[in-house]
Amino acid sequence: MKVILLSAALGKGISKKTGQPKPYAFASLEYLVPAKDFINGDHNIQKCGLEVKNVSILDDQQLYNNIKAILDQNGISEVELTLTPDPENMSRNIVSQVRTAK
């Protein structure tokens, strides 16, 4: 799947918001897609340009480092995403590989 790569985030920690410490982890990237109109019944929302989307990535430092290297070298650029089933929710896909588009 080809997309325009904007950014990536990888984080881990312990949340103390609820009083009881809870570990958390997240890994995601943001990309651009062409904006699409929304027409449904009484709703008619017209859009143009690009829209930011977010997708989960494997919680993997090497994958994050690869994405960072692409962004550092090329800035915002077209990339090819490889999707695989999410091991924690088989009905979803997550990004397992990112490489510069050919």
C-alpha positions as a printed Julia matrix, in Angstrom:
102×3 Matrix{Float64}:
   0.0     0.0    0.0
   1.56    3.31  -1.09
   1.05    6.37   1.13
   2.67    9.73   1.86
   4.49    9.28   5.19
   4.26   12.15   7.69
   5.45   10.9   11.08
   5.79    7.98  13.46
   5.55    7.55  17.23
   6.79    4.82  19.56
   6.23    5.07  23.29
   6.18    3.08  26.52
   5.74    4.01  30.13
   3.71    3.67  33.29
   0.57    5.75  33.69
  -0.28    6.93  37.18
  -3.43    8.86  36.25
  -5.86    6.49  37.93
  -3.82    6.05  41.1
  -3.02    2.42  40.25
   0.14    2.37  38.05
  -0.59    0.82  34.63
   1.94    0.08  31.91
   1.17    1.43  28.44
   2.71    1.18  24.99
   1.84    2.64  21.6
   3.3     2.55  18.1
   1.76    4.32  15.12
   2.41    6.33  11.99
   0.57    9.15  10.28
   0.1     9.37   6.54
  -1.8    11.4    3.94
  -4.62   10.28   1.66
  -6.76   12.27  -0.78
  -9.72   13.84   1.05
 -13.1    12.3    0.17
 -16.54   13.89   0.17
 -19.1    12.56   2.66
 -22.65   12.32   1.34
 -25.26   10.47   3.41
 -28.93   11.4    3.59
 -29.16   15.03   4.8
 -25.37   15.32   5.11
 -23.26   16.68   2.28
 -19.68   17.47   3.29
 -17.34   18.41   0.46
 -13.6    18.0    0.92
 -10.55   18.7   -1.19
  -6.82   18.32  -0.68
  -5.3    15.74   1.67
  -6.43   14.17   4.93
  -4.26   12.8    7.76
  -4.82    9.15   8.71
  -3.26    7.07  11.49
  -2.37    3.37  11.55
  -0.79    1.14  14.2
   2.67   -0.29  13.58
   4.46   -3.19  15.22
   5.86   -2.21  18.62
   9.4    -2.68  17.33
  12.36   -0.31  17.79
  14.0    -1.46  14.54
  10.85   -0.67  12.52
  10.61    2.76  14.17
  14.31    3.43  13.46
  13.75    2.5    9.8
  10.83    4.94   9.53
  12.88    7.66  11.24
  15.76    7.09   8.81
  13.39    7.44   5.81
  11.97   10.68   7.21
  15.41   12.06   8.11
  16.76   11.29   4.65
  13.72   12.14   2.47
  11.37   14.23   4.6
   7.7    13.78   3.77
   7.76   11.18   0.99
   5.92    8.31  -0.63
   6.5     4.93   1.01
   5.26    1.37   0.62
   3.61   -0.13   3.71
   3.45   -3.87   4.35
   0.45   -4.86   6.47
   0.13   -7.99   8.61
  -2.58   -9.22  11.0
  -2.43   -7.59  14.43
  -1.35  -10.36  16.85
  -3.6    -8.85  19.55
  -6.67   -8.46  17.3
  -6.76  -10.67  14.21
  -9.59   -8.61  12.67
  -7.19   -5.64  12.27
  -4.0    -5.1   10.3
  -0.87   -3.3   11.46
   2.18   -2.07   9.59
   5.09   -4.51   9.8
   7.44   -2.96   7.22
   8.0     0.46   5.61
  10.24    1.14   2.63
  10.71    4.0    0.19
   8.33    3.66  -2.76
   9.8     2.77  -6.14
